[in-house]
Amino acid sequence: MATFRFELDHRPTRNKTYNLYLMVTVGKKRTKKKTGIQLKHIDDFNPSCKGNNWIRANVLDAKALNEQLRLMLVKAQETYNELEDDGEVSSARIIKTMDKEIVSPSFLAFARERAKEIEEEGGFRNMRKYVGLCNKLDAFRKKMRMHDITMEDLTVELLTKFNNFLHKWKNEKNPEKLLHPNTIEVQLNIFKTLVNRAINLGYMSADKNPFLKFSYKGVPTMKEKLEMAEIQRIINLDLPEGSLIWNVRNYFLFSFYCAGIRAADFIQLRWRNISSEGRLTYSMDKNSKFRDIVLVPQALEILRHYFRPDAKPDDYIFPLLDNTAPYAKYVTTADKKTITPDMRKTLYAAVSAKNALINKYLKKIAEKTEISKNVSFHISRHSFAKVAKETGLDSGIVKELLAHSNLATTERYMGNFDTQKTDNALINLFGGVEKPKDKKEEVIEALKGMSPEEIATILSAIQK
């Protein structure tokens, strides 16, 4: 009979971490095997755990590590059973046999653990993408009749099959369609990010990375944007002052006049973000970048509609979020980093709901102005980029105004906007080259409108 248990070496390594071992006992003889897991603190290990939770939940990637240990136990038991059938079993032989077949950690468990971490960090939008990938991987696993998807399973062949699987996945928002190629690209990019993270954490070696030989690209798409004439139609639209749809128009135009401020940032703006010099300063919710831009007269005029003499600096500018909500007291970027996961989730839900409401009424505005494009709050950002480029602003300046990290992103926004040069070339080619006229036609054209006396004088001069 063999027994298996995990033990933590209480002597720290040179890196001041603690090695975790699998202890195998057969006939009162014990042999230990390194699990490959090192913990920062002795208390991170729970030797008397229940439910395979040897590594406490506060440890990074605890679920993935516990799954790795569970699989190691399963392999140890299977190895013992095989050796016992052969009649040659010992603790040393069990470990020697196991070393030949290293237990591969679960990639699925690793991915789910990462999704949970992102949620706790407040990245709810990214979290949903990660959860979506996990769900698709699990469905793929079942279709392929795999017990699990381990790190060892990650090969170019598996990625190719998973890619084909995604191309047959129905679109959740529109079941009549399949996943968009760009959505598949996003999912595979998340997959690639997880693999790189697993390599950095030591779960797999860099030379085993399947993305070194596998790649996938989506399809180029045209970003919706409004012409200045369409923006003007929105400005000229007659709406009841103070109504919700009137407010939504103000929201959209304010974003447009402020270089395409994103919805999440706009909704959370407070009066402290407006300086006495007429500038808008704020940290972007997406990447914490600091923004400092001048408020043009059109933006200042919109702000006048919302200013109240009793407004406090920490009050929200626009009537979208509740100033008395628990999350409202977290004002600065540093403050927001201390919000609990539950409260952060509440704030995210409130912002998402208001964004959805704004987009709903922007569609009503599009109908009233007979704009056929799918108008949303984010289109104000694309439209600003278009107008800025057409006005002649340098791409580098537009990049700074949009607060993009690199020029390539800005150029993707404006790639289809700069048509002035090609338009002028065509006009010069076809509009600037006149069709040669027949000489008789030119003479007849010149004589039109002349009196008979004038024509007679010309004929007389010709005859001389």
C-alpha positions as CSV (number, residue, x, y, z in Angstrom):
1,M,0.0,0.0,0.0
2,A,1.3,3.5,-0.9
3,T,0.5,6.8,0.6
4,F,0.9,10.2,-1.0
5,R,1.0,13.6,0.6
6,F,2.5,17.1,0.0
7,E,5.0,18.6,2.4
8,L,6.6,22.1,2.4
9,D,10.3,22.4,3.1
10,H,10.6,25.0,5.9
11,R,14.2,25.8,4.9
12,P,14.1,28.7,2.5
13,T,15.9,28.6,-0.8
14,R,18.5,31.2,-2.0
15,N,15.5,33.1,-3.5
16,K,13.8,33.1,0.0
17,T,11.1,30.8,-1.2
18,Y,10.0,27.4,0.0
19,N,10.0,24.2,-2.1
20,L,6.9,22.0,-2.1
21,Y,7.4,18.2,-2.3
22,L,5.3,15.2,-3.0
23,M,6.1,12.6,-0.4
24,V,5.6,8.9,-1.5
25,T,5.6,6.2,1.2
26,V,5.7,2.5,0.4
27,G,6.4,-0.1,3.1
28,K,7.5,2.6,5.6
29,K,10.1,3.9,3.1
30,R,9.6,7.5,2.0
31,T,11.0,9.3,-1.1
32,K,10.3,12.9,-2.0
33,K,9.8,14.5,-5.4
34,K,9.9,18.2,-6.2
35,T,6.6,19.5,-7.5
36,G,8.2,22.4,-9.2
37,I,6.2,24.8,-7.0
38,Q,7.9,27.4,-4.7
39,L,5.9,29.5,-2.3
40,K,6.8,32.8,-0.8
41,H,5.4,32.2,2.6
42,I,5.1,29.1,4.8
43,D,1.5,29.9,5.6
44,D,0.7,29.8,1.8
45,F,0.6,26.0,2.2
46,N,-2.3,24.2,4.0
47,P,-1.2,20.6,4.7
48,S,-4.6,19.7,6.2
49,C,-6.7,21.1,3.5
50,K,-10.0,19.8,2.2
51,G,-11.1,19.7,-1.4
52,N,-7.6,19.8,-3.0
53,N,-6.9,23.3,-1.8
54,W,-3.3,22.8,-0.6
55,I,-2.3,26.3,-1.8
56,R,-4.3,29.0,-0.2
57,A,-6.6,31.2,-2.3
58,N,-4.5,34.4,-1.7
59,V,-1.6,33.0,-3.7
60,L,-1.3,34.0,-7.3
61,D,-2.7,31.4,-9.7
62,A,-3.7,29.2,-6.7
63,K,-6.4,27.3,-8.6
64,A,-4.0,26.5,-11.4
65,L,-1.3,25.4,-9.0
66,N,-3.8,23.2,-7.0
67,E,-4.9,21.6,-10.2
68,Q,-1.3,20.8,-11.0
69,L,-0.9,19.1,-7.6
70,R,-4.2,17.2,-8.1
71,L,-3.0,15.9,-11.4
72,M,0.3,14.9,-9.8
73,L,-1.5,12.8,-7.2
74,V,-3.6,11.1,-9.9
75,K,-0.4,10.3,-11.8
76,A,1.3,9.0,-8.7
77,Q,-1.6,6.7,-7.9
78,E,-1.8,5.4,-11.5
79,T,2.0,4.8,-11.5
80,Y,1.7,2.8,-8.2
81,N,-1.1,0.7,-9.6
82,E,0.9,-0.2,-12.8
83,L,4.0,-1.0,-10.8
84,E,2.1,-3.1,-8.3
85,D,0.6,-5.2,-11.2
86,D,4.2,-5.9,-12.2
87,G,5.2,-6.8,-8.6
88,E,8.0,-4.3,-8.5
89,V,6.9,-1.3,-6.5
90,S,8.8,1.0,-4.2
91,S,8.6,4.7,-3.4
92,A,11.8,5.4,-5.3
93,R,10.6,3.4,-8.3
94,I,7.3,5.3,-8.3
95,I,9.1,8.7,-8.4
96,K,11.6,7.5,-11.0
97,T,8.7,6.3,-13.3
98,M,6.8,9.6,-12.7
99,D,9.9,11.6,-13.7
100,K,9.8,10.0,-17.1
101,E,6.2,11.2,-17.6
102,I,6.0,14.7,-16.1
103,V,2.5,15.7,-15.1
104,S,1.4,18.7,-17.2
105,P,-0.5,21.5,-15.4
106,S,-4.1,22.3,-16.6
107,F,-4.2,25.2,-19.0
108,L,-7.9,25.5,-18.6
109,A,-7.6,25.9,-14.8
110,F,-4.8,28.4,-15.3
111,A,-7.0,30.4,-17.7
112,R,-10.0,30.4,-15.4
113,E,-7.8,31.6,-12.5
114,R,-6.5,34.4,-14.6
115,A,-10.0,35.5,-15.5
116,K,-10.8,35.6,-11.8
117,E,-7.7,37.8,-11.1
118,I,-8.7,40.3,-13.8
119,E,-12.2,40.5,-12.3
120,E,-10.8,41.2,-8.9
121,E,-8.5,43.9,-10.4
122,G,-11.6,45.6,-11.8
123,G,-11.0,44.7,-15.5
124,F,-14.6,43.5,-16.0
125,R,-14.6,44.1,-19.8
126,N,-11.4,42.0,-20.2
127,M,-12.7,39.5,-17.7
128,R,-15.7,38.7,-19.9
129,K,-13.4,38.2,-22.9
130,Y,-11.3,35.7,-20.8
131,V,-14.4,33.9,-19.5
132,G,-15.6,33.7,-23.1
133,L,-12.4,32.1,-24.2
134,C,-12.6,29.6,-21.3
135,N,-16.1,28.7,-22.2
136,K,-15.1,28.1,-25.8
137,L,-12.1,26.1,-24.8
138,D,-14.2,23.9,-22.6
139,A,-16.8,23.3,-25.4
140,F,-13.9,22.5,-27.7
141,R,-12.5,20.1,-25.1
142,K,-15.8,18.3,-24.9
143,K,-16.1,18.1,-28.7
144,M,-12.6,16.6,-28.9
145,R,-13.4,14.2,-26.0
146,M,-10.5,15.5,-24.0
147,H,-10.4,15.1,-20.2
148,D,-8.6,18.4,-19.9
149,I,-6.5,20.9,-21.9
150,T,-3.1,20.8,-20.3
151,M,0.0,22.9,-21.0
152,E,1.4,19.9,-22.8
153,D,-1.6,19.8,-25.1
154,L,-0.8,23.2,-26.5
155,T,0.5,22.5,-30.0
156,V,0.1,24.1,-33.4
157,E,-2.3,21.2,-34.3
158,L,-4.5,22.0,-31.3
159,L,-4.6,25.7,-32.2
160,T,-5.4,24.9,-35.8
161,K,-8.3,22.7,-34.7
162,F,-9.5,25.3,-32.2
163,N,-9.4,28.0,-34.8
164,N,-11.6,25.9,-37.1
165,F,-13.9,25.2,-34.2
166,L,-14.3,29.0,-33.6
167,H,-15.2,29.6,-37.2
168,K,-18.2,27.4,-36.7
169,W,-19.3,29.0,-33.4
170,K,-22.6,30.9,-33.6
171,N,-22.6,34.6,-32.8
172,E,-24.3,35.1,-29.4
173,K,-25.9,38.4,-30.3
174,N,-27.1,37.2,-33.7
175,P,-27.5,33.4,-33.8
176,E,-28.1,33.5,-37.5
177,K,-24.5,34.5,-38.0
178,L,-21.2,32.9,-37.0
179,L,-18.4,34.6,-35.1
180,H,-16.9,37.6,-36.8
181,P,-13.2,36.9,-37.9
182,N,-12.1,39.9,-35.8
183,T,-13.8,38.4,-32.7
184,I,-11.9,35.2,-33.4
185,E,-8.7,37.2,-33.6
186,V,-9.4,38.7,-30.2
187,Q,-10.0,35.3,-28.7
188,L,-6.7,33.9,-30.1
189,N,-4.8,37.0,-28.9
190,I,-6.1,36.3,-25.4
191,F,-5.1,32.7,-25.8
192,K,-1.6,33.9,-26.9
193,T,-1.4,36.2,-23.9
194,L,-2.2,33.4,-21.5
195,V,0.4,31.1,-23.1
196,N,3.1,33.9,-22.6
197,R,2.0,34.3,-19.0
198,A,2.3,30.5,-18.4
199,I,5.8,30.6,-19.9
200,N,6.8,33.5,-17.7
201,L,5.5,31.7,-14.6
202,G,7.4,28.6,-15.5
203,Y,4.5,26.3,-16.4
204,M,5.9,25.6,-19.8
205,S,9.1,26.3,-21.7
206,A,9.4,29.1,-24.2
207,D,10.4,26.7,-27.0
208,K,7.1,24.9,-26.6
209,N,5.1,28.0,-27.4
210,P,2.7,27.0,-30.3
211,F,2.2,30.7,-31.3
212,L,5.8,30.8,-32.6
213,K,4.5,28.9,-35.6
214,F,0.8,29.7,-35.5
215,S,-0.8,33.1,-36.3
216,Y,-4.2,34.4,-37.3
217,K,-5.4,37.7,-38.6
218,G,-8.9,39.1,-38.8
219,V,-10.2,41.2,-41.7
220,P,-9.8,45.0,-42.2
221,T,-13.0,46.9,-41.2
222,M,-14.2,50.4,-41.8
223,K,-14.8,52.3,-38.5
224,E,-18.0,54.2,-38.5
225,K,-17.6,57.9,-38.4
226,L,-19.7,61.0,-39.1
227,E,-19.0,63.7,-41.7
228,M,-18.9,67.3,-40.4
229,A,-22.2,67.9,-42.3
230,E,-23.8,65.1,-40.3
231,I,-22.4,66.5,-37.0
232,Q,-24.0,69.8,-38.0
233,R,-27.4,68.1,-38.6
234,I,-27.2,66.8,-35.0
235,I,-26.3,70.3,-33.8
236,N,-29.2,71.8,-35.7
237,L,-31.8,69.2,-34.5
238,D,-34.7,70.9,-32.6
239,L,-35.0,69.1,-29.3
240,P,-36.9,70.0,-26.1
241,E,-34.4,71.6,-23.8
242,G,-33.8,69.5,-20.6
243,S,-35.2,66.3,-22.1
244,L,-33.2,63.1,-22.0
245,I,-32.6,63.1,-25.8
246,W,-31.4,66.8,-25.6
247,N,-28.9,65.8,-22.8
248,V,-27.7,62.9,-24.8
249,R,-26.9,65.2,-27.8
250,N,-24.9,67.4,-25.4
251,Y,-23.0,64.3,-24.1
252,F,-22.1,63.2,-27.7
253,L,-21.0,66.7,-28.8
254,F,-19.0,67.3,-25.6
255,S,-17.0,64.2,-26.4
256,F,-16.5,65.3,-30.0
257,Y,-15.3,68.7,-28.9
258,C,-12.9,67.1,-26.3
259,A,-11.0,65.0,-28.8
260,G,-13.3,62.0,-28.5
261,I,-13.3,61.4,-24.7
262,R,-14.4,57.8,-24.0
263,A,-17.8,57.0,-22.5
264,A,-16.4,55.6,-19.2
265,D,-14.3,58.7,-18.7
266,F,-17.0,61.1,-19.7
267,I,-19.6,59.5,-17.4
268,Q,-17.3,59.8,-14.4
269,L,-16.1,63.4,-15.0
270,R,-16.4,65.6,-11.9
271,W,-16.2,69.4,-11.5
272,R,-12.7,69.1,-10.2
273,N,-11.7,68.0,-13.7
274,I,-12.5,71.5,-15.0
275,S,-9.7,74.0,-14.2
276,S,-10.3,77.8,-13.8
277,E,-8.2,78.3,-16.9
278,G,-10.8,76.5,-19.0
279,R,-9.1,73.1,-19.3
280,L,-10.2,69.5,-18.9
281,T,-7.8,67.3,-16.9
282,Y,-8.5,63.7,-16.1
283,S,-6.9,60.2,-16.0
284,M,-8.2,57.8,-18.6
285,D,-10.0,54.8,-17.1
286,K,-8.6,52.5,-19.8
287,N,-4.9,53.0,-19.2
288,S,-4.6,55.7,-16.4
289,K,-3.0,58.1,-18.9
290,F,-3.3,61.7,-17.8
291,R,-5.1,64.1,-20.2
292,D,-4.9,67.9,-20.2
293,I,-6.8,69.6,-23.0
294,V,-8.2,73.0,-23.6
295,L,-12.0,73.4,-23.6
296,V,-13.1,75.0,-26.8
297,P,-16.0,77.5,-26.7
298,Q,-18.5,74.9,-27.9
299,A,-17.6,72.6,-25.0
300,L,-17.7,75.4,-22.4
301,E,-21.2,76.3,-23.7
302,I,-22.4,72.7,-23.0
303,L,-20.9,72.8,-19.5
304,R,-22.9,76.0,-18.7
305,H,-26.1,74.0,-18.9
306,Y,-24.9,71.7,-16.1
307,F,-23.2,74.1,-13.7
308,R,-24.9,74.8,-10.4
309,P,-23.8,77.4,-7.9
310,D,-23.9,74.8,-5.1
311,A,-21.9,72.2,-7.1
312,K,-19.0,70.7,-5.1
313,P,-15.7,69.8,-6.8
314,D,-16.3,66.1,-6.3
315,D,-19.8,66.1,-7.8
316,Y,-20.3,64.4,-11.1
317,I,-20.7,67.0,-13.9
318,F,-23.4,65.2,-15.9
319,P,-26.5,63.8,-14.3
320,L,-25.7,60.2,-14.9
321,L,-24.1,58.7,-11.7
322,D,-25.3,59.1,-8.1
323,N,-23.2,61.5,-6.0
324,T,-24.4,59.7,-2.9
325,A,-23.5,56.2,-4.1
326,P,-20.7,54.4,-2.0
327,Y,-18.4,54.4,-5.0
328,A,-18.7,58.2,-5.5
329,K,-16.3,58.9,-2.6
330,Y,-13.5,57.3,-4.6
331,V,-12.4,60.2,-6.7
332,T,-8.8,60.0,-7.8
333,T,-7.1,57.2,-9.7
334,A,-5.2,56.3,-6.6
335,D,-8.5,56.1,-4.6
336,K,-10.1,53.9,-7.3
337,K,-7.2,51.4,-6.9
338,T,-8.4,50.8,-3.3
339,I,-12.1,50.0,-4.2
340,T,-13.2,46.5,-3.2
341,P,-14.0,44.1,-6.1
342,D,-17.7,44.1,-5.3
343,M,-17.9,47.9,-5.2
344,R,-15.8,48.1,-8.4
345,K,-18.2,45.8,-10.0
346,T,-21.1,48.0,-8.9
347,L,-19.5,51.1,-10.4
348,Y,-18.7,49.2,-13.7
349,A,-22.3,48.1,-13.9
350,A,-23.6,51.7,-13.3
351,V,-21.3,53.1,-16.0
352,S,-22.2,50.3,-18.5
353,A,-25.9,50.9,-17.9
354,K,-25.5,54.7,-18.6
355,N,-23.4,54.0,-21.7
356,A,-26.1,51.7,-23.0
357,L,-28.8,54.4,-22.3
358,I,-26.8,57.0,-24.1
359,N,-26.3,54.8,-27.1
360,K,-30.1,54.0,-27.2
361,Y,-30.9,57.7,-27.5
362,L,-28.1,58.3,-30.0
363,K,-29.9,55.9,-32.3
364,K,-33.1,58.0,-31.9
365,I,-31.1,61.1,-32.8
366,A,-29.7,59.3,-35.9
367,E,-33.3,58.5,-37.0
368,K,-34.4,62.1,-36.5
369,T,-31.4,63.4,-38.5
370,E,-31.8,60.6,-41.1
371,I,-28.3,59.4,-40.5
372,S,-28.1,55.7,-41.6
373,K,-24.9,55.0,-39.7
374,N,-24.8,53.0,-36.5
375,V,-24.3,56.1,-34.2
376,S,-22.8,55.3,-30.8
377,F,-20.9,57.4,-28.2
378,H,-17.6,56.0,-29.4
379,I,-18.3,57.2,-32.9
380,S,-17.6,60.7,-31.6
381,R,-14.0,59.6,-31.2
382,H,-13.7,58.3,-34.7
383,S,-15.5,61.4,-36.1
384,F,-13.1,63.7,-34.3
385,A,-10.2,61.8,-35.8
386,K,-11.7,62.2,-39.3
387,V,-12.5,65.9,-39.0
388,A,-9.0,66.6,-37.5
389,K,-7.3,64.8,-40.4
390,E,-9.4,66.5,-43.0
391,T,-8.7,69.9,-41.4
392,G,-5.0,69.2,-42.1
393,L,-3.8,68.2,-38.6
394,D,-0.6,66.1,-38.6
395,S,-1.1,62.5,-37.6
396,G,1.3,62.9,-34.7
397,I,-0.8,65.7,-33.3
398,V,-4.0,63.7,-33.7
399,K,-2.2,60.8,-31.9
400,E,-1.5,63.1,-28.9
401,L,-5.1,64.3,-28.9
402,L,-6.5,60.8,-28.9
403,A,-3.9,59.7,-26.3
404,H,-2.9,56.7,-28.4
405,S,0.2,54.8,-27.3
406,N,1.6,54.5,-30.8
407,L,1.0,56.1,-34.2
408,A,-0.1,52.8,-35.8
409,T,-3.3,52.9,-33.7
410,T,-4.0,56.5,-34.8
411,E,-3.3,55.6,-38.4
412,R,-5.8,52.7,-38.2
413,Y,-8.4,55.3,-37.0
414,M,-7.5,57.7,-39.9
415,G,-6.3,55.2,-42.6
416,N,-9.4,55.8,-44.7
417,F,-9.9,59.4,-43.9
418,D,-7.1,61.1,-45.8
419,T,-8.6,61.0,-49.3
420,Q,-7.9,64.7,-50.2
421,K,-4.7,63.9,-52.2
422,T,-6.3,61.2,-54.3
423,D,-9.5,63.3,-54.8
424,N,-7.4,66.2,-56.1
425,A,-5.5,63.9,-58.4
426,L,-8.6,62.6,-60.0
427,I,-10.1,66.1,-60.3
428,N,-7.0,67.4,-61.9
429,L,-6.8,64.4,-64.3
430,F,-10.4,64.4,-65.5
431,G,-11.8,67.8,-64.5
432,G,-8.7,69.8,-65.4
433,V,-8.3,68.4,-68.9
434,E,-10.9,69.8,-71.3
435,K,-12.1,67.9,-74.3
436,P,-10.8,69.5,-77.5
437,K,-13.5,71.4,-79.4
438,D,-14.2,71.5,-83.1
439,K,-13.0,74.9,-84.6
440,K,-16.4,75.5,-86.2
441,E,-18.0,75.0,-82.9
442,E,-15.7,77.5,-81.3
443,V,-16.5,80.1,-83.9
444,I,-20.2,79.5,-83.6
445,E,-19.9,79.8,-79.8
446,A,-18.0,83.1,-80.1
447,L,-20.6,84.6,-82.5
448,K,-23.5,83.8,-80.2
449,G,-25.0,86.9,-78.6
450,M,-23.5,89.3,-81.2
451,S,-25.7,91.7,-83.2
452,P,-26.0,91.3,-87.0
453,E,-24.1,94.5,-87.5
454,E,-21.1,93.1,-85.4
455,I,-21.1,89.9,-87.3
456,A,-21.2,91.8,-90.6
457,T,-18.2,93.8,-89.5
458,I,-16.2,90.6,-88.6
459,L,-17.1,89.0,-92.0
460,S,-16.0,92.2,-93.8
461,A,-12.7,92.2,-92.0
462,I,-12.1,88.5,-93.0
463,Q,-12.8,89.2,-96.7
464,K,-10.1,91.9,-96.9
